[in-house]
Amino acid sequence: MFSLGCIQALRCRTNTCPTGVTTHNKRLQHGLAVEEKYLRVANYARNMNREIDMIAHSCGCRHARELRREHVRIVQTANQSVALNMLHPYPVIGSRTASKKATTAA
């Protein structure tokens, strides 16, 4: 949003975004110069991918798609660090909750 020109006016849901980023109002959309901003958005996405790859490499993964819950640690109260897979375990194959999620996703 920032790379498009968002100024955090907090009017996203009101259709009155002064920069034209989150509005359907044709008059306000003139503030969004797509021809000037598309390169900024592309650079942001490219750099974001580069940073995520760097995080993945620091976790011992070759690619970001190899990141799993075990690689994430959540700092809780008293500065204790807990692995994400301990806080939110993977569903057990064949369990009712896993089969419910599979049927609702289909």
C-alpha distance (Angstrom), angle and dihedral (degrees) to the residues before:
residue distance angle dihedral
M1 . . .
F2 3.79 . .
S3 3.79 92.0 .
L4 3.81 88.0 56.3
G5 3.79 92.0 51.7
C6 3.81 104.7 -92.6
I7 3.80 111.1 167.1
Q8 3.81 95.3 -173.3
A9 3.78 94.8 -113.3
L10 3.84 86.5 158.6
R11 3.79 92.9 -130.8
C12 3.80 97.3 114.7
R13 3.81 95.3 120.9
T14 3.79 96.2 41.2
N15 3.83 98.0 65.4
T16 3.81 89.4 -125.1
C17 3.82 101.6 102.6
P18 3.82 104.7 158.8
T19 3.82 93.0 -148.1
G20 3.81 94.3 49.2
V21 3.81 93.9 -121.6
T22 3.83 97.8 119.6
T23 3.77 105.4 23.2
H24 3.78 138.9 96.8
N25 3.80 91.4 -157.8
K26 3.82 105.6 115.9
R27 3.80 92.6 -149.7
L28 3.80 92.6 54.7
Q29 3.82 92.9 42.2
H30 3.81 89.0 67.9
G31 3.81 86.4 75.3
L32 3.81 89.8 66.7
A33 3.80 108.3 80.4
V34 3.81 101.6 -166.0
E35 3.80 92.5 -179.1
E36 3.82 89.2 61.5
K37 3.80 99.0 37.5
Y38 3.79 104.5 46.1
L39 3.80 92.6 81.0
R40 3.81 91.2 51.1
V41 3.80 90.5 51.8
A42 3.83 91.4 47.8
N43 3.82 91.0 49.2
Y44 3.80 90.6 48.8
A45 3.82 92.1 51.6
R46 3.81 92.2 45.8
N47 3.80 92.7 49.6
M48 3.80 91.9 44.8
N49 3.81 89.8 54.7
R50 3.80 90.1 48.4
E51 3.82 91.4 51.6
I52 3.83 92.8 47.3
D53 3.80 89.6 50.1
M54 3.80 89.0 51.6
I55 3.81 90.1 52.8
A56 3.80 90.4 48.1
H57 3.81 91.7 50.4
S58 3.80 90.9 49.4
C59 3.83 87.6 54.1
G60 3.80 91.0 52.8
C61 3.81 96.5 -102.9
R62 3.79 123.8 130.4
H63 3.82 93.0 -148.1
A64 3.80 134.7 21.6
R65 3.81 90.2 -118.8
E66 3.82 87.6 67.3
L67 3.83 91.6 63.8
R68 3.80 112.6 114.8
R69 3.78 136.3 179.4
E70 3.81 89.7 -89.2
H71 3.80 89.7 66.8
V72 3.82 93.5 58.4
R73 3.78 122.4 78.4
I74 3.79 123.9 -168.2
V75 3.79 118.8 -151.1
Q76 3.78 109.5 -138.7
T77 3.77 133.9 -178.2
A78 3.80 117.2 -47.2
N79 3.84 87.4 28.9
Q80 3.79 92.8 -80.7
S81 3.78 115.2 156.4
V82 3.82 118.2 -144.5
A83 3.79 127.1 -175.5
L84 3.79 113.0 -113.8
N85 3.81 92.2 -126.4
M86 3.82 88.2 60.5
L87 3.81 92.2 53.0
H88 3.81 95.0 40.2
P89 3.81 109.3 22.0
Y90 3.76 121.9 -159.6
P91 3.82 113.8 -97.8
V92 3.79 114.3 -95.7
I93 3.79 111.5 -112.8
G94 3.79 109.6 -110.6
S95 3.80 95.7 18.7
R96 3.78 120.8 129.8
T97 3.81 94.3 -113.8
A98 3.79 92.0 50.4
S99 3.81 92.1 49.7
K100 3.81 91.1 46.2
K101 3.81 91.0 53.1
A102 3.79 90.6 48.3
T103 3.81 93.1 51.4
T104 3.81 94.1 45.5
A105 3.80 91.4 49.0
A106 3.82 91.8 54.0
